[in-house]
Amino acid sequence: MKNVVQPLRAKADPFLAFSRIFVGVLFTLSGLIKVNDIRGFGYKLEEYFEVFHKHSGLPFHEIFGPWSTALAGGIAVFETALAVFLLLGYARRFTAWSLLLMIVFFTFLTGYSALTKAVSDCGCFGDVIKFTPWQSFAKDVVLLGLIGYIFLRREELRPWVRSSLLPILAWGGAAVVAGLTVYFYLYLPAIDFLPYKVGTNLRAALEPGPTGVPLITDYVSTQYSDCKVNELEGRVLLIVAPRLETLEKEQVERLRRLLEGLPEQVKVVGLTASPRAVRDRWSQETGISLCFTAQDQTVLKAVLRSSLGALYLEDGVIRRKWPWRSLPMGSQLRTWVASS
């Protein structure tokens, strides 16, 4: 009988397994954080477009600015899907090439930011974890090394689940992430990491803390405006409309239904970045008698991740937040306030 020599199975590469898990988990966390606050990631992209315009003179902000949120959604979904593909071992060549190109771009971006000091935070992990420009660049250099190794050993990436389940799990995961992205864009983040989250005592946050600096330094109370409403005392409905001139008819009608039938003990005041002329004209055109005080648009983006919405405060404590699609009717709010 002839001796049959069985081929030896290649030993598993522990560093490849480590790189795969580390990169996959990190990209999953980074992607899901962006998905959770997709509008916030869009605002960060707008900041980058402004910086590129300032330094190059090219109209990045004019070309890409209007599409910043859509681009943010695409990047977040793609980043998270690649992480899922890598962890599952699906489409290894496509995944390895895509990860390499993405991290090369991110490394250039963070390196550029660090050298020019143009952007204070890369927005890699949203408002959850803040990195200085040099910390962001160092992180991407490490990831570049790990992904580079994965790319070189991409043919050794093996699925960790049955091959028949791979397409279902991979594309199913990508579809779930895409669905969550759309949902959080239409409504509000599932987890709010900003200073104006539900439960925040706004009055305390505006007062000097142990270090002598308030937790919130850029918000101006409406009691110092022409509206003369102190939203830090009693029950207050705070209407947030960053740009009144961009509100659509459906949004205005939702706001009208909210304001009709409100309890008498609830004071109402609005926040907007629109100039006085626009505020006056808007009230006349819509017939909604509501005093809006001027507030910086950057502040309004942090107060509420929506083009229109409302906050309900009790003695300065934020109790509820609604985007315009979830605004209750005034009669519903009356019932809720009576029972609270």
C-alpha positions as CSV (number, residue, x, y, z in Angstrom):
1,M,0.0,0.0,0.0
2,K,1.1,3.5,-0.7
3,N,1.6,5.8,2.2
4,V,-0.9,8.6,2.1
5,V,0.5,11.7,3.5
6,Q,-2.3,13.9,5.0
7,P,-1.6,17.7,4.7
8,L,-1.0,19.4,8.0
9,R,-3.6,22.0,9.0
10,A,-2.1,25.4,9.4
11,K,-1.9,26.5,13.0
12,A,-4.2,29.3,14.1
13,D,-2.5,32.6,14.3
14,P,-3.2,34.1,17.8
15,F,-2.2,37.6,16.8
16,L,-4.6,37.5,13.8
17,A,-7.4,36.3,16.1
18,F,-6.6,39.1,18.5
19,S,-6.4,41.7,15.8
20,R,-9.7,40.5,14.3
21,I,-11.5,40.6,17.7
22,F,-10.0,43.9,18.8
23,V,-10.7,45.7,15.5
24,G,-14.2,44.1,15.2
25,V,-15.3,45.1,18.7
26,L,-13.9,48.6,18.5
27,F,-15.4,49.3,15.1
28,T,-18.8,47.9,16.3
29,L,-18.8,50.2,19.4
30,S,-17.6,53.2,17.3
31,G,-20.3,52.5,14.7
32,L,-23.1,52.0,17.1
33,I,-22.3,55.2,19.0
34,K,-22.5,57.1,15.7
35,V,-25.7,55.3,14.8
36,N,-27.2,56.3,18.2
37,D,-26.6,60.0,17.6
38,I,-26.5,60.2,13.8
39,R,-27.3,63.9,13.7
40,G,-24.4,64.6,16.1
41,F,-22.0,62.7,13.7
42,G,-23.5,64.8,10.8
43,Y,-22.7,68.0,12.7
44,K,-19.1,66.8,13.2
45,L,-18.8,66.1,9.4
46,E,-20.0,69.7,8.8
47,E,-17.2,70.9,11.0
48,Y,-14.7,69.0,9.0
49,F,-16.1,70.4,5.7
50,E,-15.8,73.9,7.1
51,V,-12.2,73.3,8.1
52,F,-11.3,71.8,4.7
53,H,-12.9,74.9,3.0
54,K,-10.9,77.2,5.2
55,H,-7.6,75.5,4.6
56,S,-8.0,74.7,0.9
57,G,-10.4,77.3,-0.4
58,L,-12.4,74.6,-2.1
59,P,-16.2,74.6,-1.5
60,F,-16.4,71.5,0.6
61,H,-19.1,72.9,2.9
62,E,-21.2,74.0,0.0
63,I,-21.0,70.7,-1.9
64,F,-21.1,68.2,1.0
65,G,-22.7,70.3,3.8
66,P,-26.3,69.7,2.8
67,W,-25.6,65.9,2.6
68,S,-23.7,65.7,5.9
69,T,-26.3,63.7,7.8
70,A,-26.8,61.3,4.9
71,L,-23.1,60.8,4.6
72,A,-22.9,60.3,8.4
73,G,-25.5,57.6,8.2
74,G,-23.7,55.9,5.3
75,I,-20.4,55.9,7.1
76,A,-21.8,54.7,10.4
77,V,-23.7,51.8,8.8
78,F,-20.8,50.8,6.6
79,E,-18.3,50.9,9.6
80,T,-20.6,48.8,11.7
81,A,-21.4,46.4,8.9
82,L,-17.6,45.9,8.2
83,A,-17.1,45.1,11.9
84,V,-19.8,42.5,11.8
85,F,-18.4,41.0,8.6
86,L,-14.9,40.8,10.1
87,L,-16.1,39.1,13.3
88,L,-18.2,36.6,11.4
89,G,-15.5,36.0,8.7
90,Y,-17.8,37.0,5.8
91,A,-16.5,38.3,2.5
92,R,-12.9,38.4,3.8
93,R,-11.3,40.1,0.8
94,F,-13.9,42.8,0.5
95,T,-13.8,43.4,4.3
96,A,-10.0,43.5,4.5
97,W,-9.7,45.9,1.6
98,S,-12.5,48.1,2.9
99,L,-11.1,48.3,6.4
100,L,-7.7,49.1,5.1
101,L,-8.9,52.0,2.9
102,M,-11.1,53.3,5.7
103,I,-8.4,53.4,8.3
104,V,-5.9,55.0,5.9
105,F,-8.4,57.7,5.3
106,F,-9.2,58.1,9.0
107,T,-5.5,58.2,9.9
108,F,-4.9,61.0,7.3
109,L,-7.9,62.8,8.7
110,T,-6.8,62.7,12.3
111,G,-3.2,63.4,11.4
112,Y,-4.3,66.5,9.5
113,S,-6.4,67.6,12.5
114,A,-3.6,67.1,14.9
115,L,-1.1,69.0,12.8
116,T,-3.4,71.9,12.0
117,K,-5.3,71.9,15.3
118,A,-8.4,72.6,13.3
119,V,-10.7,70.2,15.0
120,S,-10.6,69.7,18.8
121,D,-12.2,66.2,18.8
122,C,-12.5,63.7,16.0
123,G,-16.0,62.6,16.9
124,C,-14.9,58.9,16.6
125,F,-16.9,58.0,19.7
126,G,-19.4,60.8,19.6
127,D,-19.9,62.5,22.9
128,V,-19.2,59.3,24.9
129,I,-15.4,59.4,24.8
130,K,-13.5,62.5,23.9
131,F,-10.0,62.3,22.3
132,T,-7.6,65.1,21.7
133,P,-6.4,65.3,18.0
134,W,-3.1,63.6,18.9
135,Q,-4.8,60.8,20.9
136,S,-7.1,60.2,17.9
137,F,-4.1,60.0,15.6
138,A,-2.3,57.6,17.9
139,K,-5.4,55.4,18.1
140,D,-5.6,55.3,14.3
141,V,-1.9,54.5,13.9
142,V,-2.4,51.4,16.2
143,L,-5.5,50.4,14.2
144,L,-3.7,50.9,11.0
145,G,-1.1,48.4,12.2
146,L,-3.6,45.8,13.3
147,I,-5.8,46.2,10.1
148,G,-2.6,46.1,8.0
149,Y,-1.8,42.7,9.5
150,I,-5.4,41.5,9.0
151,F,-5.1,42.6,5.3
152,L,-1.8,40.7,4.8
153,R,-3.3,37.6,6.4
154,R,-6.8,38.0,4.9
155,E,-6.8,34.6,3.2
156,E,-6.5,33.0,6.7
157,L,-9.7,34.6,8.0
158,R,-12.1,31.8,8.6
159,P,-15.8,32.0,9.4
160,W,-16.7,31.4,13.0
161,V,-20.2,30.3,12.2
162,R,-21.7,27.8,9.8
163,S,-21.2,29.0,6.2
164,S,-24.9,28.6,5.4
165,L,-25.7,31.2,8.1
166,L,-23.0,33.7,7.2
167,P,-25.0,35.7,4.6
168,I,-28.1,35.8,6.8
169,L,-26.2,37.0,9.9
170,A,-24.0,39.5,8.0
171,W,-26.7,41.2,5.9
172,G,-29.3,40.8,8.6
173,G,-27.0,42.7,11.0
174,A,-26.3,45.4,8.4
175,A,-30.1,45.8,7.8
176,V,-30.8,46.1,11.6
177,V,-28.1,48.8,11.9
178,A,-29.5,50.7,8.9
179,G,-33.0,50.5,10.4
180,L,-31.7,51.9,13.7
181,T,-29.9,54.7,11.9
182,V,-33.1,55.8,10.2
183,Y,-35.1,55.5,13.4
184,F,-32.7,57.6,15.6
185,Y,-32.5,60.2,12.8
186,L,-36.3,60.5,12.8
187,Y,-36.7,60.6,16.6
188,L,-34.0,60.9,19.3
189,P,-30.9,59.0,20.4
190,A,-31.7,55.9,22.5
191,I,-29.0,57.0,25.0
192,D,-28.4,60.7,25.4
193,F,-24.8,61.6,26.4
194,L,-25.2,65.3,26.1
195,P,-25.6,67.7,29.1
196,Y,-29.3,68.3,28.4
197,K,-30.4,64.7,28.9
198,V,-33.6,63.8,30.8
199,G,-33.0,64.1,34.5
200,T,-30.5,67.0,34.2
201,N,-31.0,69.8,36.7
202,L,-30.5,72.7,34.4
203,R,-30.4,75.2,37.2
204,A,-27.7,73.4,39.0
205,A,-25.7,72.8,35.8
206,L,-25.7,76.6,35.2
207,E,-24.3,77.4,38.6
208,P,-20.5,77.2,39.4
209,G,-19.4,73.7,40.4
210,P,-16.6,72.6,42.8
211,T,-14.0,73.9,40.3
212,G,-15.8,77.3,40.0
213,V,-16.9,76.5,36.4
214,P,-20.5,75.5,35.6
215,L,-21.2,72.2,33.9
216,I,-23.0,74.1,31.1
217,T,-21.3,77.4,30.1
218,D,-22.9,78.3,26.7
219,Y,-26.6,78.2,27.5
220,V,-28.4,81.6,28.2
221,S,-31.5,81.4,30.3
222,T,-34.7,82.9,28.7
223,Q,-35.3,85.0,31.8
224,Y,-32.6,87.4,30.4
225,S,-34.4,87.8,27.1
226,D,-37.4,89.8,25.9
227,C,-39.6,86.8,26.7
228,K,-38.9,87.3,30.5
229,V,-39.8,83.7,31.2
230,N,-37.7,81.9,33.9
231,E,-37.6,78.4,32.6
232,L,-35.7,77.3,35.7
233,E,-38.7,77.8,38.0
234,G,-42.0,76.0,38.0
235,R,-43.4,74.0,35.2
236,V,-42.2,75.1,31.8
237,L,-42.6,73.8,28.2
238,L,-39.4,74.7,26.3
239,I,-40.0,74.7,22.5
240,V,-36.8,74.2,20.5
241,A,-36.8,75.2,16.8
242,P,-33.2,75.9,15.6
243,R,-34.4,77.5,12.3
244,L,-38.0,78.7,12.2
245,E,-37.8,79.5,8.5
246,T,-37.2,75.8,7.6
247,L,-40.1,74.4,9.5
248,E,-42.6,72.6,7.3
249,K,-46.4,72.8,7.5
250,E,-46.7,69.4,9.2
251,Q,-44.3,70.5,11.9
252,V,-46.1,73.7,12.5
253,E,-49.4,71.9,12.9
254,R,-47.9,69.4,15.4
255,L,-46.6,72.4,17.4
256,R,-50.1,74.0,17.2
257,R,-51.8,70.9,18.6
258,L,-49.3,70.8,21.4
259,L,-49.9,74.4,22.4
260,E,-53.7,74.0,22.3
261,G,-55.2,73.0,25.6
262,L,-52.1,73.3,27.7
263,P,-52.5,73.5,31.5
264,E,-52.5,77.0,32.8
265,Q,-49.7,76.3,35.3
266,V,-47.3,75.4,32.4
267,K,-45.4,78.4,31.1
268,V,-44.2,78.2,27.5
269,V,-41.2,79.8,25.8
270,G,-39.2,79.1,22.7
271,L,-35.6,78.8,21.7
272,T,-34.4,79.5,18.1
273,A,-31.3,80.7,16.3
274,S,-33.5,82.6,13.7
275,P,-33.1,86.4,13.8
276,R,-35.7,88.7,15.2
277,A,-37.2,89.6,11.8
278,V,-37.8,85.9,11.1
279,R,-39.3,85.3,14.5
280,D,-41.8,88.2,14.1
281,R,-42.7,87.2,10.6
282,W,-43.2,83.5,11.6
283,S,-45.6,84.4,14.4
284,Q,-47.7,86.5,12.0
285,E,-47.7,83.9,9.2
286,T,-48.6,81.0,11.4
287,G,-50.8,82.7,13.9
288,I,-49.0,81.0,16.8
289,S,-48.5,83.5,19.6
290,L,-45.2,82.2,21.1
291,C,-42.3,84.2,22.3
292,F,-39.0,82.9,21.0
293,T,-35.7,83.9,22.5
294,A,-32.4,83.9,20.6
295,Q,-30.0,81.0,21.3
296,D,-26.9,80.0,19.6
297,Q,-27.5,77.2,17.0
298,T,-24.7,75.1,18.4
299,V,-26.3,75.1,21.8
300,L,-29.7,74.2,20.3
301,K,-28.1,71.2,18.5
302,A,-27.0,69.9,21.9
303,V,-30.3,70.7,23.6
304,L,-32.3,68.6,21.2
305,R,-31.3,66.5,18.2
306,S,-34.2,67.4,16.1
307,S,-35.3,70.2,13.8
308,L,-38.2,70.9,16.1
309,G,-39.2,69.5,19.5
310,A,-39.9,70.3,23.1
311,L,-38.6,69.8,26.7
312,Y,-40.7,69.7,29.8
313,L,-39.0,71.1,32.9
314,E,-40.1,71.1,36.6
315,D,-38.1,73.6,38.7
316,G,-35.2,73.4,36.2
317,V,-35.1,69.6,36.0
318,I,-35.6,68.2,32.5
319,R,-38.4,65.6,32.8
320,R,-39.3,64.9,29.2
321,K,-38.0,65.4,25.7
322,W,-39.9,65.0,22.4
323,P,-38.9,65.3,18.8
324,W,-41.6,66.9,16.6
325,R,-42.9,63.5,15.4
326,S,-43.6,62.5,19.0
327,L,-45.0,65.8,20.3
328,P,-48.1,65.1,22.4
329,M,-51.3,67.0,22.2
330,G,-51.9,69.7,24.7
331,S,-54.8,67.8,26.3
332,Q,-52.5,64.7,26.7
333,L,-49.9,66.8,28.4
334,R,-52.6,68.3,30.7
335,T,-53.4,64.7,31.9
336,W,-49.8,63.8,32.3
337,V,-49.0,67.0,34.3
338,A,-52.0,66.5,36.6
339,S,-50.8,63.0,37.5
340,S,-47.1,63.9,38.0
